[in-house]
Amino acid sequence: MFEQLESARVGTRVPLDELLAALRFDAEGLLPAIAQQHDSGAVLMLAYMNADAIRETLATGRVCYFSRSRRTLWRKGESSGQIQRLVELRVDCDGDTLLLQVDQTGPACHTGRHNCFYTRAQGSEAEVFLPVDIDPATLYGPKT
């Protein structure tokens, strides 16, 4: 399907079920999903989605991922309140990566930072350059 879409004209439509069936999930049934703030273009985070997470996200408009550590669906913000509302879901040219344009409420990162890419590497050093916006204990409660 993706080879056909390469030469498709703008406005070409395909049934969603056909697109989902053609996605190139990994051996665990997952695709990487990049979350991007829709109005600023800021990259917020990378997570993974399975087919159920994609369907739920499209049906509800609230972003749902698959938690690789918990092995279950994870609705962004279900414990912190920092939800992502889906504006648009895009599929890359190979069908193996998703781009979610979202409207993020509060910080996207579990560390309480605006995004998950708060450490930069330059030369021989790495530097944390984004501040914590909200203490994680406020978002998730104290660690036990």
N, CA, C and O atoms as CSV, one atom per row, in Angstrom:
chain,resi,resn,atom,element,x,y,z
A,1,MET,N,N,0.811,-1.198,0.000
A,1,MET,CA,C,0.000,0.000,0.000
A,1,MET,C,C,0.856,1.264,0.000
A,1,MET,O,O,0.539,2.224,-0.702
A,2,PHE,N,N,1.940,1.273,0.783
A,2,PHE,CA,C,2.725,2.502,0.913
A,2,PHE,C,C,3.446,2.861,-0.385
A,2,PHE,O,O,3.671,4.040,-0.661
A,3,GLU,N,N,3.805,1.868,-1.174
A,3,GLU,CA,C,4.387,2.157,-2.485
A,3,GLU,C,C,3.357,2.831,-3.379
A,3,GLU,O,O,3.699,3.729,-4.149
A,4,GLN,N,N,2.105,2.409,-3.287
A,4,GLN,CA,C,1.042,3.033,-4.072
A,4,GLN,C,C,0.800,4.467,-3.619
A,4,GLN,O,O,0.553,5.349,-4.441
A,5,LEU,N,N,0.871,4.697,-2.319
A,5,LEU,CA,C,0.636,6.047,-1.802
A,5,LEU,C,C,1.742,7.019,-2.198
A,5,LEU,O,O,1.513,8.228,-2.259
A,6,GLU,N,N,2.939,6.500,-2.467
A,6,GLU,CA,C,4.050,7.377,-2.862
A,6,GLU,C,C,3.707,8.200,-4.096
A,6,GLU,O,O,4.112,9.358,-4.204
A,7,SER,N,N,2.965,7.609,-5.023
A,7,SER,CA,C,2.635,8.317,-6.263
A,7,SER,C,C,1.193,8.813,-6.294
A,7,SER,O,O,0.720,9.292,-7.325
A,8,ALA,N,N,0.492,8.700,-5.161
A,8,ALA,CA,C,-0.901,9.127,-5.096
A,8,ALA,C,C,-1.011,10.648,-5.136
A,8,ALA,O,O,-0.140,11.367,-4.646
A,9,ARG,N,N,-2.081,11.106,-5.718
A,9,ARG,CA,C,-2.347,12.548,-5.765
A,9,ARG,C,C,-2.847,13.047,-4.417
A,9,ARG,O,O,-3.402,12.284,-3.627
A,10,VAL,N,N,-2.647,14.321,-4.167
A,10,VAL,CA,C,-3.204,14.955,-2.981
A,10,VAL,C,C,-4.714,14.746,-2.993
A,10,VAL,O,O,-5.369,14.940,-4.017
A,11,GLY,N,N,-5.252,14.354,-1.858
A,11,GLY,CA,C,-6.688,14.115,-1.739
A,11,GLY,C,C,-7.072,12.654,-1.903
A,11,GLY,O,O,-8.228,12.294,-1.682
A,12,THR,N,N,-6.119,11.800,-2.288
A,12,THR,CA,C,-6.400,10.370,-2.401
A,12,THR,C,C,-6.782,9.830,-1.026
A,12,THR,O,O,-6.126,10.142,-0.031
A,13,ARG,N,N,-7.819,9.039,-0.968
A,13,ARG,CA,C,-8.284,8.471,0.296
A,13,ARG,C,C,-8.260,6.950,0.227
A,13,ARG,O,O,-8.516,6.357,-0.820
A,14,VAL,N,N,-7.948,6.333,1.356
A,14,VAL,CA,C,-7.985,4.874,1.472
A,14,VAL,C,C,-8.752,4.538,2.748
A,14,VAL,O,O,-8.744,5.326,3.694
A,15,PRO,N,N,-9.408,3.393,2.789
A,15,PRO,CA,C,-10.111,3.005,4.013
A,15,PRO,C,C,-9.134,2.853,5.176
A,15,PRO,O,O,-8.040,2.310,5.017
A,16,LEU,N,N,-9.542,3.335,6.333
A,16,LEU,CA,C,-8.677,3.291,7.514
A,16,LEU,C,C,-8.259,1.866,7.844
A,16,LEU,O,O,-7.101,1.628,8.187
A,17,ASP,N,N,-9.185,0.915,7.747
A,17,ASP,CA,C,-8.843,-0.473,8.066
A,17,ASP,C,C,-7.733,-0.993,7.161
A,17,ASP,O,O,-6.883,-1.763,7.607
A,18,GLU,N,N,-7.731,-0.581,5.892
A,18,GLU,CA,C,-6.668,-1.008,4.969
A,18,GLU,C,C,-5.331,-0.390,5.367
A,18,GLU,O,O,-4.296,-1.055,5.325
A,19,LEU,N,N,-5.357,0.871,5.749
A,19,LEU,CA,C,-4.126,1.526,6.179
A,19,LEU,C,C,-3.580,0.844,7.435
A,19,LEU,O,O,-2.390,0.537,7.510
A,20,LEU,N,N,-4.446,0.609,8.418
A,20,LEU,CA,C,-3.998,-0.032,9.656
A,20,LEU,C,C,-3.451,-1.432,9.382
A,20,LEU,O,O,-2.467,-1.841,9.999
A,21,ALA,N,N,-4.066,-2.157,8.482
A,21,ALA,CA,C,-3.602,-3.507,8.154
A,21,ALA,C,C,-2.240,-3.488,7.465
A,21,ALA,O,O,-1.493,-4.464,7.543
A,22,ALA,N,N,-1.917,-2.402,6.800
A,22,ALA,CA,C,-0.649,-2.302,6.071
A,22,ALA,C,C,0.493,-1.763,6.930
A,22,ALA,O,O,1.651,-1.810,6.514
A,23,LEU,N,N,0.183,-1.252,8.124
A,23,LEU,CA,C,1.242,-0.719,8.976
A,23,LEU,C,C,2.262,-1.795,9.303
A,23,LEU,O,O,1.913,-2.967,9.440
A,24,ARG,N,N,3.517,-1.401,9.426
A,24,ARG,CA,C,4.612,-2.342,9.651
A,24,ARG,C,C,5.008,-2.355,11.125
A,24,ARG,O,O,6.006,-1.760,11.530
A,25,PHE,N,N,4.196,-3.051,11.909
A,25,PHE,CA,C,4.451,-3.197,13.337
A,25,PHE,C,C,5.690,-4.067,13.549
A,25,PHE,O,O,6.008,-4.914,12.714
A,26,ASP,N,N,6.386,-3.856,14.666
A,26,ASP,CA,C,7.552,-4.688,14.971
A,26,ASP,C,C,7.091,-6.057,15.482
A,26,ASP,O,O,5.895,-6.347,15.502
A,27,ALA,N,N,8.040,-6.885,15.890
A,27,ALA,CA,C,7.731,-8.249,16.324
A,27,ALA,C,C,6.805,-8.286,17.538
A,27,ALA,O,O,6.114,-9.281,17.759
A,28,GLU,N,N,6.785,-7.208,18.324
A,28,GLU,CA,C,5.907,-7.133,19.496
A,28,GLU,C,C,4.574,-6.456,19.178
A,28,GLU,O,O,3.759,-6.227,20.071
A,29,GLY,N,N,4.355,-6.137,17.893
A,29,GLY,CA,C,3.103,-5.503,17.494
A,29,GLY,C,C,3.050,-4.020,17.787
A,29,GLY,O,O,1.971,-3.463,17.989
A,30,LEU,N,N,4.227,-3.362,17.814
A,30,LEU,CA,C,4.297,-1.944,18.178
A,30,LEU,C,C,4.889,-1.101,17.067
A,30,LEU,O,O,5.662,-1.583,16.239
A,31,LEU,N,N,4.514,0.161,17.067
A,31,LEU,CA,C,5.099,1.182,16.195
A,31,LEU,C,C,5.566,2.345,17.055
A,31,LEU,O,O,4.888,2.708,18.016
A,32,PRO,N,N,6.727,2.946,16.724
A,32,PRO,CA,C,7.098,4.179,17.420
A,32,PRO,C,C,6.140,5.301,17.032
A,32,PRO,O,O,5.718,5.412,15.882
A,33,ALA,N,N,5.812,6.122,18.013
A,33,ALA,CA,C,4.901,7.247,17.804
A,33,ALA,C,C,5.538,8.497,18.394
A,33,ALA,O,O,5.778,8.573,19.599
A,34,ILE,N,N,5.808,9.465,17.546
A,34,ILE,CA,C,6.399,10.736,17.960
A,34,ILE,C,C,5.260,11.708,18.236
A,34,ILE,O,O,4.400,11.921,17.381
A,35,ALA,N,N,5.252,12.294,19.424
A,35,ALA,CA,C,4.240,13.298,19.767
A,35,ALA,C,C,4.842,14.684,19.559
A,35,ALA,O,O,5.925,14.988,20.059
A,36,GLN,N,N,4.123,15.514,18.815
A,36,GLN,CA,C,4.568,16.863,18.470
A,36,GLN,C,C,3.448,17.840,18.803
A,36,GLN,O,O,2.289,17.601,18.465
A,37,GLN,N,N,3.793,18.934,19.462
A,37,GLN,CA,C,2.800,19.974,19.747
A,37,GLN,C,C,2.341,20.565,18.419
A,37,GLN,O,O,3.162,21.048,17.639
A,38,HIS,N,N,1.048,20.530,18.159
A,38,HIS,CA,C,0.516,20.878,16.840
A,38,HIS,C,C,0.755,22.326,16.440
A,38,HIS,O,O,0.961,22.595,15.257
A,39,ASP,N,N,0.736,23.264,17.373
A,39,ASP,CA,C,0.825,24.674,16.992
A,39,ASP,C,C,2.251,25.228,17.006
A,39,ASP,O,O,2.536,26.207,16.316
A,40,SER,N,N,3.140,24.622,17.775
A,40,SER,CA,C,4.522,25.130,17.838
A,40,SER,C,C,5.508,24.256,17.074
A,40,SER,O,O,6.599,24.705,16.721
A,41,GLY,N,N,5.123,23.006,16.818
A,41,GLY,CA,C,6.041,22.076,16.165
A,41,GLY,C,C,7.026,21.427,17.122
A,41,GLY,O,O,7.858,20.631,16.686
A,42,ALA,N,N,6.962,21.739,18.407
A,42,ALA,CA,C,7.898,21.176,19.381
A,42,ALA,C,C,7.690,19.665,19.496
A,42,ALA,O,O,6.562,19.192,19.630
A,43,VAL,N,N,8.791,18.920,19.443
A,43,VAL,CA,C,8.734,17.481,19.658
A,43,VAL,C,C,8.657,17.257,21.165
A,43,VAL,O,O,9.494,17.755,21.919
A,44,LEU,N,N,7.652,16.508,21.595
A,44,LEU,CA,C,7.393,16.325,23.020
A,44,LEU,C,C,7.932,15.015,23.570
A,44,LEU,O,O,8.533,14.992,24.644
A,45,MET,N,N,7.723,13.928,22.844
A,45,MET,CA,C,8.097,12.624,23.374
A,45,MET,C,C,8.028,11.573,22.282
A,45,MET,O,O,7.496,11.808,21.197
A,46,LEU,N,N,8.575,10.415,22.595
A,46,LEU,CA,C,8.463,9.228,21.759
A,46,LEU,C,C,7.875,8.128,22.623
A,46,LEU,O,O,8.344,7.886,23.735
A,47,ALA,N,N,6.858,7.469,22.119
A,47,ALA,CA,C,6.265,6.337,22.815
A,47,ALA,C,C,5.914,5.299,21.756
A,47,ALA,O,O,6.312,5.427,20.599
A,48,TYR,N,N,5.173,4.277,22.151
A,48,TYR,CA,C,4.818,3.208,21.221
A,48,TYR,C,C,3.319,2.984,21.232
A,48,TYR,O,O,2.646,3.186,22.243
A,49,MET,N,N,2.811,2.557,20.074
A,49,MET,CA,C,1.390,2.264,19.946
A,49,MET,C,C,1.224,0.903,19.295
A,49,MET,O,O,1.981,0.532,18.398
A,50,ASN,N,N,0.217,0.160,19.760
A,50,ASN,CA,C,-0.195,-1.035,19.043
A,50,ASN,C,C,-1.493,-0.689,18.303
A,50,ASN,O,O,-1.964,0.446,18.376
A,51,ALA,N,N,-2.063,-1.654,17.600
A,51,ALA,CA,C,-3.266,-1.373,16.813
A,51,ALA,C,C,-4.414,-0.913,17.696
A,51,ALA,O,O,-5.171,-0.025,17.306
A,52,ASP,N,N,-4.558,-1.505,18.887
A,52,ASP,CA,C,-5.639,-1.090,19.786
A,52,ASP,C,C,-5.472,0.350,20.251
A,52,ASP,O,O,-6.449,1.092,20.344
A,53,ALA,N,N,-4.237,0.746,20.543
A,53,ALA,CA,C,-3.981,2.128,20.971
A,53,ALA,C,C,-4.297,3.109,19.849
A,53,ALA,O,O,-4.846,4.184,20.091
A,54,ILE,N,N,-3.950,2.736,18.626
A,54,ILE,CA,C,-4.246,3.609,17.478
A,54,ILE,C,C,-5.757,3.758,17.324
A,54,ILE,O,O,-6.270,4.867,17.178
A,55,ARG,N,N,-6.455,2.640,17.358
A,55,ARG,CA,C,-7.919,2.693,17.193
A,55,ARG,C,C,-8.584,3.519,18.304
A,55,ARG,O,O,-9.467,4.334,18.036
A,56,GLU,N,N,-8.149,3.299,19.551
A,56,GLU,CA,C,-8.740,4.057,20.657
A,56,GLU,C,C,-8.463,5.549,20.502
A,56,GLU,O,O,-9.350,6.376,20.713
A,57,THR,N,N,-7.238,5.887,20.136
A,57,THR,CA,C,-6.868,7.296,19.957
A,57,THR,C,C,-7.738,7.940,18.890
A,57,THR,O,O,-8.253,9.041,19.086
A,58,LEU,N,N,-7.904,7.258,17.760
A,58,LEU,CA,C,-8.715,7.808,16.671
A,58,LEU,C,C,-10.191,7.903,17.067
A,58,LEU,O,O,-10.885,8.835,16.662
A,59,ALA,N,N,-10.666,6.940,17.857
A,59,ALA,CA,C,-12.080,6.927,18.251
A,59,ALA,C,C,-12.406,7.982,19.297
A,59,ALA,O,O,-13.488,8.569,19.274
A,60,THR,N,N,-11.464,8.229,20.228
A,60,THR,CA,C,-11.763,9.116,21.358
A,60,THR,C,C,-11.174,10.513,21.218
A,60,THR,O,O,-11.671,11.461,21.825
A,61,GLY,N,N,-10.111,10.647,20.417
A,61,GLY,CA,C,-9.421,11.931,20.312
A,61,GLY,C,C,-8.445,12.181,21.450
A,61,GLY,O,O,-7.762,13.205,21.467
A,62,ARG,N,N,-8.374,11.268,22.387
A,62,ARG,CA,C,-7.405,11.352,23.493
A,62,ARG,C,C,-6.316,10.321,23.239
A,62,ARG,O,O,-6.615,9.153,22.989
A,63,VAL,N,N,-5.060,10.738,23.299
A,63,VAL,CA,C,-3.972,9.854,22.901
A,63,VAL,C,C,-3.785,8.719,23.899
A,63,VAL,O,O,-3.738,8.919,25.113
A,64,CYS,N,N,-3.683,7.528,23.339
A,64,CYS,CA,C,-3.473,6.300,24.094
A,64,CYS,C,C,-2.249,5.612,23.508
A,64,CYS,O,O,-2.151,5.447,22.292
A,65,TYR,N,N,-1.325,5.216,24.355
A,65,TYR,CA,C,-0.118,4.512,23.924
A,65,TYR,C,C,-0.150,3.097,24.480
A,65,TYR,O,O,-1.079,2.714,25.192
A,66,PHE,N,N,0.882,2.324,24.143
A,66,PHE,CA,C,1.075,1.008,24.739
A,66,PHE,C,C,2.307,1.090,25.623
A,66,PHE,O,O,3.387,1.441,25.149
A,67,SER,N,N,2.157,0.774,26.889
A,67,SER,CA,C,3.276,0.801,27.829
A,67,SER,C,C,4.066,-0.496,27.693
A,67,SER,O,O,3.553,-1.581,27.967
A,68,ARG,N,N,5.308,-0.369,27.269
A,68,ARG,CA,C,6.149,-1.563,27.118
A,68,ARG,C,C,6.524,-2.147,28.475
A,68,ARG,O,O,6.702,-3.360,28.587
A,69,SER,N,N,6.649,-1.324,29.500
A,69,SER,CA,C,7.023,-1.842,30.821
A,69,SER,C,C,5.850,-2.528,31.516
A,69,SER,O,O,6.030,-3.556,32.169
A,70,ARG,N,N,4.650,-1.963,31.379
A,70,ARG,CA,C,3.470,-2.541,32.031
A,70,ARG,C,C,2.716,-3.529,31.144
A,70,ARG,O,O,1.863,-4.280,31.616
A,71,ARG,N,N,3.046,-3.517,29.839
A,71,ARG,CA,C,2.425,-4.412,28.849
A,71,ARG,C,C,0.911,-4.204,28.766
A,71,ARG,O,O,0.138,-5.161,28.713
A,72,THR,N,N,0.513,-2.940,28.757
A,72,THR,CA,C,-0.908,-2.618,28.696
A,72,THR,C,C,-1.093,-1.245,28.043
A,72,THR,O,O,-0.140,-0.480,27.896
A,73,LEU,N,N,-2.325,-0.953,27.661
A,73,LEU,CA,C,-2.620,0.378,27.127
A,73,LEU,C,C,-2.396,1.423,28.207
A,73,LEU,O,O,-2.655,1.196,29.388
A,74,TRP,N,N,-1.906,2.580,27.765
A,74,TRP,CA,C,-1.575,3.673,28.671
A,74,TRP,C,C,-2.180,4.945,28.078
A,74,TRP,O,O,-1.743,5.429,27.034
A,75,ARG,N,N,-3.163,5.461,28.745
A,75,ARG,CA,C,-3.811,6.696,28.295
A,75,ARG,C,C,-3.033,7.866,28.874
A,75,ARG,O,O,-3.019,8.085,30.085
A,76,LYS,N,N,-2.385,8.616,27.988
A,76,LYS,CA,C,-1.509,9.704,28.411
A,76,LYS,C,C,-2.259,10.620,29.365
A,76,LYS,O,O,-3.327,11.140,29.041
A,77,GLY,N,N,-1.680,10.808,30.550
A,77,GLY,CA,C,-2.271,11.693,31.546
A,77,GLY,C,C,-3.231,11.020,32.500
A,77,GLY,O,O,-3.833,11.699,33.332
A,78,GLU,N,N,-3.402,9.687,32.414
A,78,GLU,CA,C,-4.386,9.037,33.273
A,78,GLU,C,C,-4.043,9.148,34.754
A,78,GLU,O,O,-4.943,9.137,35.594
A,79,SER,N,N,-2.759,9.256,35.088
A,79,SER,CA,C,-2.411,9.444,36.504
A,79,SER,C,C,-1.950,10.856,36.816
A,79,SER,O,O,-2.061,11.296,37.960
A,80,SER,N,N,-1.429,11.584,35.821
A,80,SER,CA,C,-0.898,12.929,36.068
A,80,SER,C,C,-1.870,14.046,35.704
A,80,SER,O,O,-1.744,15.167,36.197
A,81,GLY,N,N,-2.838,13.744,34.845
A,81,GLY,CA,C,-3.743,14.778,34.351
A,81,GLY,C,C,-3.180,15.555,33.171
A,81,GLY,O,O,-3.841,16.454,32.650
A,82,GLN,N,N,-1.973,15.222,32.747
A,82,GLN,CA,C,-1.314,15.943,31.648
A,82,GLN,C,C,-1.626,15.236,30.330
A,82,GLN,O,O,-0.767,14.555,29.770
A,83,ILE,N,N,-2.841,15.396,29.842
A,83,ILE,CA,C,-3.334,14.636,28.691
A,83,ILE,C,C,-2.853,15.219,27.362
A,83,ILE,O,O,-2.415,16.366,27.275
A,84,GLN,N,N,-2.954,14.388,26.350
A,84,GLN,CA,C,-2.707,14.821,24.978
A,84,GLN,C,C,-3.992,14.607,24.190
A,84,GLN,O,O,-4.537,13.504,24.145
A,85,ARG,N,N,-4.464,15.682,23.573
A,85,ARG,CA,C,-5.622,15.601,22.679
A,85,ARG,C,C,-5.088,15.491,21.265
A,85,ARG,O,O,-4.250,16.292,20.851
A,86,LEU,N,N,-5.563,14.508,20.523
A,86,LEU,CA,C,-5.105,14.304,19.157
A,86,LEU,C,C,-5.660,15.381,18.240
A,86,LEU,O,O,-6.865,15.630,18.220
A,87,VAL,N,N,-4.784,16.012,17.488
A,87,VAL,CA,C,-5.190,16.948,16.446
A,87,VAL,C,C,-5.131,16.234,15.101
A,87,VAL,O,O,-6.041,16.362,14.283
A,88,GLU,N,N,-4.055,15.480,14.877
A,88,GLU,CA,C,-3.896,14.761,13.616
A,88,GLU,C,C,-2.914,13.608,13.808
A,88,GLU,O,O,-1.904,13.762,14.496
A,89,LEU,N,N,-3.200,12.470,13.212
A,89,LEU,CA,C,-2.295,11.332,13.217
A,89,LEU,C,C,-1.776,11.147,11.801
A,89,LEU,O,O,-2.553,11.047,10.852
A,90,ARG,N,N,-0.459,11.102,11.665
A,90,ARG,CA,C,0.172,10.913,10.362
A,90,ARG,C,C,0.999,9.634,10.370
A,90,ARG,O,O,1.529,9.225,11.403
A,91,VAL,N,N,1.099,9.019,9.209
A,91,VAL,CA,C,1.888,7.806,9.026
A,91,VAL,C,C,3.038,8.148,8.095
A,91,VAL,O,O,2.837,8.835,7.093
A,92,ASP,N,N,4.251,7.676,8.412
A,92,ASP,CA,C,5.391,7.982,7.551
A,92,ASP,C,C,5.325,7.157,6.264
A,92,ASP,O,O,4.471,6.283,6.111
A,93,CYS,N,N,6.244,7.454,5.347
A,93,CYS,CA,C,6.221,6.878,4.003
A,93,CYS,C,C,6.413,5.368,3.979
A,93,CYS,O,O,6.011,4.721,3.011
A,94,ASP,N,N,7.009,4.792,5.005
A,94,ASP,CA,C,7.232,3.350,5.064
A,94,ASP,C,C,6.173,2.619,5.874
A,94,ASP,O,O,6.126,1.389,5.866
A,95,GLY,N,N,5.333,3.356,6.565
A,95,GLY,CA,C,4.312,2.729,7.391
A,95,GLY,C,C,4.856,2.124,8.665
A,95,GLY,O,O,4.242,1.229,9.246
A,96,ASP,N,N,6.040,2.623,9.115
A,96,ASP,CA,C,6.627,2.047,10.325
A,96,ASP,C,C,6.841,3.048,11.447
A,96,ASP,O,O,7.468,2.720,12.454
A,97,THR,N,N,6.334,4.253,11.292
A,97,THR,CA,C,6.427,5.281,12.337
A,97,THR,C,C,5.209,6.190,12.242
A,97,THR,O,O,4.726,6.499,11.153
A,98,LEU,N,N,4.726,6.609,13.403
A,98,LEU,CA,C,3.591,7.529,13.462
A,98,LEU,C,C,4.042,8.886,13.979
A,98,LEU,O,O,4.951,8.976,14.803
A,99,LEU,N,N,3.407,9.929,13.495
A,99,LEU,CA,C,3.573,11.278,14.019
A,99,LEU,C,C,2.210,11.723,14.525
A,99,LEU,O,O,1.247,11.815,13.764
A,100,LEU,N,N,2.147,11.997,15.825
A,100,LEU,CA,C,0.909,12.465,16.425
A,100,LEU,C,C,1.039,13.954,16.682
A,100,LEU,O,O,1.864,14.381,17.490
A,101,GLN,N,N,0.238,14.732,16.009
A,101,GLN,CA,C,0.184,16.150,16.324
A,101,GLN,C,C,-0.879,16.303,17.396
A,101,GLN,O,O,-2.041,15.941,17.206
A,102,VAL,N,N,-0.451,16.848,18.529
A,102,VAL,CA,C,-1.297,16.847,19.719
A,102,VAL,C,C,-1.419,18.241,20.313
A,102,VAL,O,O,-0.646,19.148,20.002
A,103,ASP,N,N,-2.410,18.379,21.171
A,103,ASP,CA,C,-2.527,19.544,22.041
A,103,ASP,C,C,-2.235,19.019,23.441
A,103,ASP,O,O,-3.063,18.339,24.048
A,104,GLN,N,N,-1.052,19.342,23.942
A,104,GLN,CA,C,-0.567,18.838,25.226
A,104,GLN,C,C,-1.043,19.727,26.362
A,104,GLN,O,O,-0.921,20.950,26.296
A,105,THR,N,N,-1.584,19.108,27.402
A,105,THR,CA,C,-1.928,19.821,28.630
A,105,THR,C,C,-0.762,19.664,29.595
A,105,THR,O,O,-0.444,18.544,29.994
A,106,GLY,N,N,-0.121,20.759,29.977
A,106,GLY,CA,C,0.986,20.704,30.930
A,106,GLY,C,C,2.206,20.016,30.357
A,106,GLY,O,O,2.337,19.884,29.140
A,107,PRO,N,N,3.110,19.572,31.239
A,107,PRO,CA,C,4.345,18.940,30.770
A,107,PRO,C,C,4.066,17.561,30.158
A,107,PRO,O,O,3.185,16.830,30.609
A,108,ALA,N,N,4.833,17.232,29.129
A,108,ALA,CA,C,4.679,15.937,28.468
A,108,ALA,C,C,5.505,14.846,29.132
A,108,ALA,O,O,5.176,13.665,29.020
A,109,CYS,N,N,6.569,15.227,29.818
A,109,CYS,CA,C,7.510,14.262,30.372
A,109,CYS,C,C,7.159,13.895,31.815
A,109,CYS,O,O,6.700,14.742,32.581
A,110,HIS,N,N,7.376,12.634,32.179
A,110,HIS,CA,C,7.100,12.186,33.544
A,110,HIS,C,C,8.017,12.867,34.563
A,110,HIS,O,O,7.758,12.801,35.765
A,111,THR,N,N,9.091,13.521,34.093
A,111,THR,CA,C,9.979,14.266,34.992
A,111,THR,C,C,9.416,15.631,35.345
A,111,THR,O,O,9.997,16.350,36.158
A,112,GLY,N,N,8.283,15.999,34.738
A,112,GLY,CA,C,7.679,17.305,34.974
A,112,GLY,C,C,8.200,18.382,34.040
A,112,GLY,O,O,7.894,19.562,34.214
A,113,ARG,N,N,8.989,17.980,33.047
A,113,ARG,CA,C,9.510,18.936,32.060
A,113,ARG,C,C,8.563,19.036,30.871
A,113,ARG,O,O,7.738,18.155,30.631
A,114,HIS,N,N,8.705,20.131,30.137
A,114,HIS,CA,C,7.861,20.382,28.969
A,114,HIS,C,C,7.911,19.230,27.976
A,114,HIS,O,O,6.877,18.840,27.433
A,115,ASN,N,N,9.098,18.677,27.727
A,115,ASN,CA,C,9.236,17.537,26.826
A,115,ASN,C,C,10.268,16.562,27.372
A,115,ASN,O,O,10.948,16.849,28.357
A,116,CYS,N,N,10.374,15.436,26.740
A,116,CYS,CA,C,11.282,14.371,27.213
A,116,CYS,C,C,12.708,14.535,26.707
A,116,CYS,O,O,13.581,13.752,27.081
A,117,PHE,N,N,12.961,15.511,25.883
A,117,PHE,CA,C,14.281,15.714,25.294
A,117,PHE,C,C,14.980,16.884,25.975
A,117,PHE,O,O,15.246,17.910,25.349
A,118,TYR,N,N,15.272,16.722,27.253
A,118,TYR,CA,C,15.813,17.803,28.074
A,118,TYR,C,C,17.320,17.703,28.287
A,118,TYR,O,O,17.904,18.538,28.977
A,119,THR,N,N,17.948,16.698,27.706
A,119,THR,CA,C,19.401,16.546,27.812
A,119,THR,C,C,19.999,16.643,26.425
A,119,THR,O,O,19.569,15.953,25.501
A,120,ARG,N,N,20.995,17.505,26.284
A,120,ARG,CA,C,21.643,17.638,24.979
A,120,ARG,C,C,23.113,17.267,25.099
A,120,ARG,O,O,23.757,17.533,26.113
A,121,ALA,N,N,23.625,16.653,24.053
A,121,ALA,CA,C,25.036,16.271,23.989
A,121,ALA,C,C,25.753,17.209,23.032
A,121,ALA,O,O,25.320,17.425,21.900
A,122,GLN,N,N,26.857,17.759,23.512
A,122,GLN,CA,C,27.682,18.657,22.696
A,122,GLN,C,C,29.134,18.382,23.029
A,122,GLN,O,O,29.543,18.413,24.189
A,123,GLY,N,N,29.907,18.111,21.984
A,123,GLY,CA,C,31.320,17.844,22.219
A,123,GLY,C,C,31.496,16.641,23.121
A,123,GLY,O,O,31.018,15.551,22.809
A,124,SER,N,N,32.175,16.832,24.235
A,124,SER,CA,C,32.468,15.725,25.144
A,124,SER,C,C,31.577,15.720,26.383
A,124,SER,O,O,31.877,15.026,27.354
A,125,GLU,N,N,30.476,16.493,26.361
A,125,GLU,CA,C,29.612,16.588,27.531
A,125,GLU,C,C,28.141,16.475,27.156
A,125,GLU,O,O,27.742,16.698,26.013
A,126,ALA,N,N,27.368,16.127,28.145
A,126,ALA,CA,C,25.914,16.169,28.041
A,126,ALA,C,C,25.416,17.133,29.107
A,126,ALA,O,O,25.969,17.199,30.205
A,127,GLU,N,N,24.369,17.875,28.777
A,127,GLU,CA,C,23.869,18.917,29.674
A,127,GLU,C,C,22.349,18.857,29.751
A,127,GLU,O,O,21.672,18.762,28.727
A,128,VAL,N,N,21.822,18.912,30.959
A,128,VAL,CA,C,20.387,19.090,31.161
A,128,VAL,C,C,20.111,20.575,30.957
A,128,VAL,O,O,20.690,21.419,31.640
A,129,PHE,N,N,19.227,20.889,30.017
A,129,PHE,CA,C,19.001,22.301,29.690
A,129,PHE,C,C,17.559,22.766,29.843
A,129,PHE,O,O,17.282,23.954,29.675
A,130,LEU,N,N,16.630,21.861,30.157
A,130,LEU,CA,C,15.250,22.282,30.395
A,130,LEU,C,C,14.921,22.137,31.874
A,130,LEU,O,O,15.246,21.117,32.482
A,131,PRO,N,N,14.284,23.139,32.456
A,131,PRO,CA,C,13.926,23.057,33.874
A,131,PRO,C,C,12.706,22.160,34.086
A,131,PRO,O,O,11.952,21.878,33.154
A,132,VAL,N,N,12.531,21.720,35.326
A,132,VAL,CA,C,11.320,21.015,35.726
A,132,VAL,C,C,10.226,22.066,35.887
A,132,VAL,O,O,10.393,23.039,36.623
A,133,ASP,N,N,9.108,21.863,35.194
A,133,ASP,CA,C,7.980,22.797,35.287
A,133,ASP,C,C,7.079,22.480,36.479
A,133,ASP,O,O,6.590,23.380,37.161
A,134,ILE,N,N,6.868,21.186,36.716
A,134,ILE,CA,C,6.029,20.735,37.827
A,134,ILE,C,C,6.739,19.558,38.484
A,134,ILE,O,O,7.142,18.614,37.805
A,135,ASP,N,N,6.891,19.614,39.797
A,135,ASP,CA,C,7.527,18.530,40.538
A,135,ASP,C,C,6.758,17.232,40.275
A,135,ASP,O,O,5.536,17.200,40.422
A,136,PRO,N,N,7.465,16.155,39.884
A,136,PRO,CA,C,6.777,14.885,39.636
A,136,PRO,C,C,5.945,14.395,40.823
A,136,PRO,O,O,4.938,13.719,40.618
A,137,ALA,N,N,6.334,14.714,42.036
A,137,ALA,CA,C,5.552,14.321,43.203
A,137,ALA,C,C,4.171,14.988,43.181
A,137,ALA,O,O,3.197,14.418,43.672
A,138,THR,N,N,4.092,16.180,42.618
A,138,THR,CA,C,2.812,16.859,42.470
A,138,THR,C,C,1.970,16.165,41.419
A,138,THR,O,O,0.751,16.070,41.559
A,139,LEU,N,N,2.616,15.677,40.359
A,139,LEU,CA,C,1.895,15.005,39.276
A,139,LEU,C,C,1.444,13.595,39.644
A,139,LEU,O,O,0.326,13.188,39.325
A,140,TYR,N,N,2.321,12.856,40.318
A,140,TYR,CA,C,2.079,11.429,40.539
A,140,TYR,C,C,1.965,11.029,42.001
A,140,TYR,O,O,1.628,9.884,42.304
A,141,GLY,N,N,2.241,11.958,42.912
A,141,GLY,CA,C,2.263,11.641,44.327
A,141,GLY,C,C,3.674,11.225,44.736
A,141,GLY,O,O,4.514,10.942,43.882
A,142,PRO,N,N,3.926,11.188,46.025
A,142,PRO,CA,C,5.277,10.833,46.499
A,142,PRO,C,C,5.621,9.387,46.140
A,142,PRO,O,O,4.750,8.518,46.093
A,143,LYS,N,N,6.915,9.148,45.887
A,143,LYS,CA,C,7.370,7.778,45.613
A,143,LYS,C,C,7.292,6.978,46.891
A,143,LYS,O,O,7.606,7.475,47.972
A,144,THR,N,N,6.872,5.736,46.758
A,144,THR,CA,C,6.763,4.876,47.943
A,144,THR,C,C,7.826,3.805,47.926
A,144,THR,O,O,7.891,2.987,48.843
